């Protein structure tokens, strides 16, 4: 059974990925700083849930990879034993990217 905050995280992620599907690197450029900050915040939540040290995400040269990083991080977070609070924060982070 999916927890409500996990479901909300999945829905918000799918909305963002669908809305940005096919964006070029040029289109991503204005959103890149916000997206990278959000990805790092998600990676930190995932590390906390797994009980491992937080580490900086590797930098990527191609902004078109950012949605793939988001999908992987969200999938990882949903597979951990993250608390409901962590999943709610993750959903808020993903929602903030769209604003």
Order of alpha helices (4+ residues) and beta strands (2+ residues): alpha-alpha-alpha-alpha-alpha
